[in-house]
Amino acid sequence: MFKVHLSPRPRRPGSSGVSAATTPDDFYRPTLPVVLAVALTGVFAFLQVYSVQSILPELQRDLNASVVQIGNAVGMTVLAVAVISPFIGMLSDAWGRKWLVVASVFALAVPTALMTQVQTVQGLLILRFLQGLAVPGVSVVVIAYIGEEFRGTAMVRIMTGYVAGTVLGGFLGRFLMGHFAEFMEWRTAFGVMAALNLAGAWLVWRGLPASRHFVANTRMSSSLATLGQLLRNPALRVACALGFTILFSLVGLFTFVNLHLAADPYRFGPGDLANIFSVYLLGVLVTPLSGSVISRIGARRTVLLTVAVSMLGVLGSLAPSAWGIVAALAVAACGMFIAQSSTMSFIAHRITHGRSLASGLYYTAYYCGGFMGAGVCGIAYALGGWPGTVAALVATQAVGWLLAWRFMPGPVARPVPPSG
């Protein structure tokens, strides 16, 4: 296992964070070990979040659940993330970054291990909610960590690497659970997944560089004042609204396409459904490459382009052939992943104070979108099948595109020096 070795930052007496004397050399550089370390936090944070999607038909049958109930096996996790994210942001701003990230990866293993004993859909939903409570300790804190420890194009590269890690973690969770369920009982598979998160906590502890620029803020009044400022920030508000539509679409699409493909005429089994999520690997490849695009054309234009591409992919999933559906899912997923990376980079650039709390607010909106996506698309699927689900998804994405077009600011113009 790698361990990051970087030359220590020169410390000034009494210095505990960024000051006017900070130079570019004080910040971490996006070396391969650093990129891998940050990406690993995303992998292990999201290994469990969507893992049930590839075995939803089995869970629905074995636990005697309705379509809406089994959709909430995903929705309860993202709801928990939405509820706890702002509080994790405050906690991190007061007590630090790395220790909270490591503890959260470890905590994910506990409810996952308890799923080996679940007997009812209600018990499954409770444990899935508990899993979600641990996720913001990574997802919220890492955005603040990246904003503090990297600058310029290095920050964009690290952010896209982290998002690629979350994409890989989302893929591996679904892929491994689906294939484990082919040769072992799904309860046993959850035990294996719990062991993976324990190993992940150790890897993150060993590899993630320590914070150099974190400055503790333990004053609640200050946190509340920062909260008020952030809620009035138009850039953060539009990012939150856009994030809502992104995860609404992602959860709705990749939850109910499993039920669509498990039914006639496709009759996909757990392993087949797990293989569908190989389209996530395209996201792992495409998202890091998108960093140069975001830097060149800006977050707003990137969002407008990629949301439009994703809408085309969602519409393409109405294709009658299984291969056509898979190709459409790949297009839709790549668009969503890059839109998410663009939005996160937009926040990291625009928000310079209360970063962790801003991340918490963003993730509250983002995961509320995921919860609503599971619920609304579950109703749409029950009433109108897959075409009804596609209609709900495209309508939501159209709203996101319009919000970005109308309210998302473009790059800050640089002053032109006077001539003559």
Residue pairs with C-beta under 8 A, 6 or more apart in sequence:
1 203
1 206
1 207
2 33
2 36
2 37
2 206
2 207
3 33
3 206
3 207
4 33
4 34
4 37
4 207
4 208
4 209
6 28
6 34
6 209
9 26
9 212
10 26
12 19
12 21
16 214
16 215
16 216
17 213
17 214
17 215
18 148
18 213
18 215
22 213
24 151
26 212
26 213
27 149
27 150
27 151
27 154
27 212
27 213
28 34
28 149
28 150
28 154
28 209
28 212
29 154
30 150
30 154
30 157
30 158
30 161
33 207
34 158
34 209
35 157
35 158
35 161
36 207
37 204
37 207
37 208
37 209
38 142
38 146
38 158
38 161
38 162
38 165
38 208
39 161
39 162
39 164
39 165
39 168
40 165
40 200
40 203
40 204
40 207
40 208
41 101
41 105
41 138
41 142
41 162
41 165
41 204
41 208
42 138
42 142
42 162
42 163
42 164
42 165
42 166
42 167
42 168
42 169
43 165
43 166
43 168
43 169
43 172
43 200
44 105
44 108
44 138
44 169
44 196
44 197
44 200
44 201
44 203
44 204
45 104
45 105
45 108
45 135
45 138
45 139
45 142
45 166
45 169
46 135
46 165
46 166
46 169
46 170
46 173
47 108
47 169
47 172
47 173
47 193
47 196
47 197
47 200
48 77
48 108
48 112
48 131
48 173
48 193
48 197
49 77
49 78
49 81
49 131
49 132
49 135
49 169
49 170
49 173
50 74
50 170
50 173
50 174
50 251
50 254
51 173
51 174
51 176
51 177
51 193
52 59
52 73
52 74
52 128
52 177
53 74
53 174
53 254
53 255
53 258
53 273
53 277
54 174
54 175
54 177
54 178
54 181
54 258
54 270
54 273
54 274
54 276
54 277
55 177
55 178
55 181
55 186
55 189
55 270
55 273
56 70
56 73
56 255
56 258
56 259
56 262
57 258
57 259
57 262
57 270
57 273
58 181
58 186
58 270
59 65
59 70
59 73
59 121
59 124
59 186
60 66
60 67
60 69
60 70
60 259
62 186
63 70
63 118
63 119
63 120
63 121
63 124
64 121
65 73
65 121
67 259
67 378
67 381
67 382
68 375
68 378
68 379
68 382
69 121
69 125
70 121
71 255
71 256
71 374
71 375
71 377
71 378
71 381
72 125
72 374
72 375
72 378
73 121
73 124
73 125
73 128
74 128
74 251
74 255
74 370
74 374
75 251
75 370
75 371
75 373
75 374
75 375
75 378
76 125
76 126
76 128
76 129
76 132
76 371
77 128
77 129
77 131
77 132
77 135
78 132
78 247
78 251
78 367
78 368
78 370
78 371
78 374
79 129
79 132
79 367
79 368
79 370
79 371
80 128
80 129
80 130
80 131
80 132
80 133
80 135
81 132
81 133
81 135
81 136
81 139
81 363
81 367
81 370
82 363
82 364
82 365
82 366
82 367
82 368
82 370
82 371
83 133
83 364
84 132
84 133
84 136
85 136
85 139
85 140
85 359
85 360
85 361
85 362
85 363
85 364
85 367
86 227
86 357
86 360
86 361
86 364
87 360
88 100
88 136
88 137
88 140
88 141
88 356
88 360
89 136
89 140
89 141
89 144
89 354
89 356
89 357
89 358
89 359
89 360
89 361
90 223
90 356
90 357
90 360
91 100
92 100
92 137
92 140
92 141
92 144
92 356
93 144
93 216
93 217
93 223
93 354
93 356
93 357
94 216
94 217
94 218
94 223
95 216
96 211
96 214
96 216
97 141
97 144
97 145
97 148
97 211
97 214
98 145
98 208
98 210
98 211
100 137
100 141
101 137
101 138
101 141
101 142
101 145
101 204
101 208
102 201
102 204
102 205
102 208
103 137
103 201
104 134
104 135
104 136
104 137
104 138
104 141
105 134
105 137
105 138
105 197
105 200
105 201
105 204
106 197
106 198
106 201
107 133
107 134
107 137
108 131
108 134
108 135
108 197
109 194
109 195
109 197
109 198
109 201
110 130
110 194
111 127
111 128
111 130
111 131
111 134
112 127
112 131
112 190
112 193
112 194
112 197
113 190
113 191
113 194
114 127
115 124
115 127
115 187
115 190
115 194
116 187
116 188
116 190
116 191
116 194
117 187
118 124
118 127
118 187
132 367
136 360
136 363
139 166
139 359
139 363
140 356
140 359
140 360
140 363
141 356
141 359
142 162
143 159
143 344
143 347
143 348
143 355
143 356
143 359
143 362
144 355
144 356
144 358
144 359
145 211
145 214
146 155
146 158
146 159
146 162
146 348
147 155
147 348
147 351
147 352
147 355
148 211
148 212
148 213
148 214
148 355
149 209
149 211
149 212
149 213
150 158
153 291
153 295
155 345
155 348
155 349
156 291
156 294
156 295
156 345
157 288
157 291
159 291
159 341
159 344
159 345
159 348
160 287
160 288
160 289
160 290
160 291
160 294
160 341
160 345
161 288
163 287
163 337
163 340
163 341
163 344
164 283
164 284
164 287
164 288
167 280
167 283
167 284
167 287
167 337
168 280
168 281
168 284
170 277
170 280
171 277
171 278
171 280
171 281
171 283
171 284
173 193
174 254
174 273
174 274
174 277
174 280
175 274
175 275
175 277
175 278
176 189
176 192
176 193
176 196
176 274
177 186
177 189
177 193
177 270
177 274
178 270
178 271
178 272
178 273
178 274
178 275
178 277
179 270
179 271
179 274
180 186
180 188
180 189
180 192
180 193
181 189
181 270
181 271
182 269
182 270
182 271
184 192
217 223
217 226
223 354
223 357
226 353
226 354
226 357
227 354
227 357
227 361
229 353
229 354
230 236
230 351
230 354
230 357
230 358
230 361
231 237
231 361
233 350
233 351
233 358
234 407
234 409
235 346
235 347
235 350
235 351
235 408
235 409
236 347
236 350
236 351
236 358
236 361
236 362
237 407
238 403
238 404
238 407
238 408
239 343
239 346
239 347
239 350
239 362
239 408
240 361
240 362
240 364
240 365
240 366
241 365
241 400
241 403
241 407
242 303
242 339
242 343
242 400
242 403
242 404
242 408
243 340
243 343
243 362
243 363
243 365
243 366
243 369
244 365
244 366
244 368
244 369
244 372
244 400
245 369
245 396
245 397
245 399
245 400
245 403
246 336
246 339
246 340
246 343
246 366
246 369
246 400
247 366
247 367
247 369
247 370
247 373
248 369
248 370
248 372
248 373
248 376
248 393
248 396
249 310
249 314
249 332
249 336
249 373
249 393
249 396
249 397
249 400
250 333
250 336
250 370
250 373
251 369
251 370
251 371
251 373
251 374
251 377
252 373
252 374
252 376
252 377
252 389
252 392
252 393
252 396
253 314
253 317
253 329
253 332
253 377
253 389
253 393
254 277
254 329
254 333
255 373
255 374
255 377
255 378
256 377
256 378
256 381
256 386
256 389
257 276
257 317
257 325
257 329
257 386
258 268
258 273
258 276
259 381
260 266
260 325
260 381
260 385
260 386
260 389
261 268
261 272
261 273
261 276
261 322
261 325
262 268
262 269
262 273
266 322
268 276
268 322
276 326
276 329
279 326
279 329
279 330
279 333
280 333
282 330
282 333
282 334
283 333
283 334
283 337
286 334
286 337
286 338
287 337
287 338
287 341
290 302
290 338
290 341
290 342
291 341
291 345
293 302
293 338
294 302
294 341
294 342
294 345
298 410
298 411
299 342
299 343
299 345
299 346
299 349
299 408
300 346
300 404
300 408
300 409
300 410
300 411
301 410
302 338
302 339
302 342
303 339
303 342
303 343
303 346
303 404
303 408
304 401
304 404
304 405
306 334
306 335
306 336
306 338
306 339
306 342
307 335
307 339
307 397
307 400
307 401
307 404
308 335
308 401
309 331
309 334
309 335
310 331
310 332
310 333
310 334
310 335
310 336
310 339
310 397
311 332
311 335
311 394
311 397
311 398
311 401
312 331
312 332
312 335
313 328
313 329
313 330
313 331
313 332
313 333
313 334
313 335
314 328
314 332
314 390
314 393
314 394
314 397
315 328
315 390
315 394
316 324
316 325
316 327
316 328
316 331
316 332
317 325
317 328
317 329
317 332
317 386
317 390
318 328
318 386
318 387
318 390
319 325
319 327
319 328
343 362
344 362
346 408
347 358
347 359
347 362
348 355
351 358
373 396
376 392
377 389
377 392
377 393
380 388
380 389
380 391
380 392
381 388
381 389
384 391
